Amino acid sequence: MSSSSTVDIPPPLLKRLEAFRMAKRSASSAAVVIKIDKAKLTMDVEEEYENIGLEELEEELPENTPRFILLSYRLAHSDGRVSFPLVLVYWAPATSSTEMSTLYTSALSALSVKADVGKVVDMRDGTMDRKTLESRLGA
């Protein structure tokens, strides 16, 4: 475990995130949902999705527990271009326990650096929709 983080990010997880980051996408959004094992203080992949919409992804997320989502999001720009920015979403429903929210918050910075993401977005109201995400991405 690194001394700068309370939660360990194991090398196999970093390799999986790098492979996800480097994958070429041309159709739809993809996501890797990451959970923290509270007992071991380590991160692990909970689920991986290809070609998933934000509404579908939201339905798959827990209602009372935070998660990190590494999201390759299909973003259509006003000039007709399409890009796939890599976004780290911190999913923290209002009904999450303070203990779990604090644990995830303490690990957010380390994960964003190790995953080499350009943008971190907090989703604390329990909804993940296109309009909110795109406004936070500056689209």
C-alpha positions as CSV (number, residue, x, y, z in Angstrom):
1,M,0.0,0.0,0.0
2,S,1.3,3.4,-0.9
3,S,1.8,5.8,2.0
4,S,-0.1,8.6,0.2
5,S,-3.4,6.7,0.0
6,T,-5.5,4.9,2.4
7,V,-6.7,2.4,-0.3
8,D,-4.4,0.2,-2.3
9,I,-4.7,0.1,-6.1
10,P,-3.3,-3.3,-7.0
11,P,-1.2,-3.7,-10.2
12,P,-3.6,-6.0,-11.9
13,L,-6.3,-3.3,-11.6
14,L,-4.0,-0.7,-13.1
15,K,-3.2,-3.0,-16.0
16,R,-7.0,-3.5,-16.6
17,L,-7.6,0.2,-16.5
18,E,-4.8,0.9,-18.9
19,A,-6.2,-1.6,-21.4
20,F,-9.6,0.0,-21.0
21,R,-8.1,3.5,-21.6
22,M,-6.2,2.4,-24.7
23,A,-9.1,0.5,-26.3
24,K,-10.5,2.1,-29.5
25,R,-14.2,2.9,-29.5
26,S,-16.3,4.1,-32.3
27,A,-19.9,3.4,-31.4
28,S,-21.0,3.9,-27.8
29,S,-19.9,4.5,-24.2
30,A,-18.1,1.9,-22.1
31,A,-17.5,1.7,-18.4
32,V,-15.5,0.0,-15.7
33,V,-17.2,0.1,-12.2
34,I,-14.7,0.0,-9.4
35,K,-15.5,-0.9,-5.8
36,I,-13.4,-0.6,-2.6
37,D,-13.2,-3.7,-0.3
38,K,-13.6,-2.0,3.1
39,A,-12.0,-4.9,5.0
40,K,-8.9,-5.2,2.8
41,L,-8.7,-1.5,1.8
42,T,-8.1,-2.4,-1.8
43,M,-9.9,-1.5,-5.1
44,D,-11.2,-4.0,-7.5
45,V,-13.3,-4.1,-10.7
46,E,-16.9,-4.9,-9.8
47,E,-18.2,-4.9,-13.4
48,E,-17.2,-3.9,-16.9
49,Y,-19.7,-2.7,-19.6
50,E,-19.4,-2.2,-23.4
51,N,-22.0,-0.2,-25.4
52,I,-23.9,1.0,-22.4
53,G,-26.0,4.1,-22.1
54,L,-25.9,6.4,-19.0
55,E,-29.4,5.5,-17.9
56,E,-28.6,1.7,-18.2
57,L,-25.4,2.3,-16.2
58,E,-27.2,4.2,-13.5
59,E,-29.6,1.2,-13.1
60,E,-26.7,-1.1,-12.5
61,L,-25.1,1.0,-9.8
62,P,-25.9,0.5,-6.1
63,E,-28.4,2.9,-4.5
64,N,-26.7,3.2,-1.2
65,T,-23.0,2.7,-1.8
66,P,-20.4,4.8,-3.6
67,R,-18.5,3.6,-6.6
68,F,-15.9,4.8,-9.0
69,I,-16.7,4.5,-12.7
70,L,-14.1,4.9,-15.4
71,L,-16.2,6.0,-18.3
72,S,-15.3,6.3,-22.0
73,Y,-18.2,8.5,-23.0
74,R,-19.4,9.1,-26.5
75,L,-19.5,12.9,-26.8
76,A,-21.0,14.6,-29.8
77,H,-19.7,18.1,-30.3
78,S,-21.7,21.0,-31.8
79,D,-19.4,21.1,-34.8
80,G,-20.2,17.5,-35.7
81,R,-17.1,15.9,-34.2
82,V,-17.4,12.9,-32.0
83,S,-14.9,12.2,-29.2
84,F,-14.6,9.6,-26.4
85,P,-13.2,11.5,-23.4
86,L,-12.1,9.3,-20.5
87,V,-13.9,10.4,-17.3
88,L,-13.6,9.2,-13.7
89,V,-17.1,9.4,-12.2
90,Y,-17.4,9.4,-8.4
91,W,-20.8,8.0,-7.8
92,A,-21.9,8.9,-4.2
93,P,-25.6,8.6,-3.6
94,A,-26.9,10.8,-0.8
95,T,-28.0,7.6,1.1
96,S,-24.4,6.3,1.3
97,S,-22.9,5.9,4.7
98,T,-20.5,8.6,5.9
99,E,-17.9,6.0,6.5
100,M,-18.0,4.7,2.9
101,S,-18.2,8.1,1.4
102,T,-15.2,9.2,3.3
103,L,-13.3,6.1,2.3
104,Y,-14.0,6.7,-1.4
105,T,-13.3,10.4,-1.2
106,S,-9.9,9.7,0.3
107,A,-9.0,7.4,-2.6
108,L,-10.4,9.6,-5.4
109,S,-7.2,11.6,-6.1
110,A,-4.9,8.6,-6.2
111,L,-7.2,6.7,-8.6
112,S,-7.6,9.7,-10.9
113,V,-3.8,10.1,-11.2
114,K,-3.1,6.3,-11.5
115,A,-5.9,5.9,-14.1
116,D,-4.6,8.9,-16.1
117,V,-8.0,10.5,-16.6
118,G,-8.5,14.0,-17.9
119,K,-11.7,14.8,-16.0
120,V,-13.2,13.8,-12.6
121,V,-17.0,14.3,-12.2
122,D,-18.9,14.0,-8.9
123,M,-22.4,12.5,-9.1
124,R,-23.8,12.9,-5.6
125,D,-27.5,13.3,-6.3
126,G,-28.1,9.7,-7.3
127,T,-28.7,10.4,-10.9
128,M,-26.5,10.1,-14.0
129,D,-27.9,11.7,-17.1
130,R,-26.5,12.9,-20.3
131,K,-27.3,16.5,-19.8
132,T,-25.6,16.7,-16.4
133,L,-22.5,14.8,-17.6
134,E,-22.1,16.8,-20.8
135,S,-22.5,20.1,-18.9
136,R,-19.7,19.1,-16.6
137,L,-17.5,18.1,-19.6
138,G,-18.0,21.5,-21.1
139,A,-20.1,20.3,-24.1
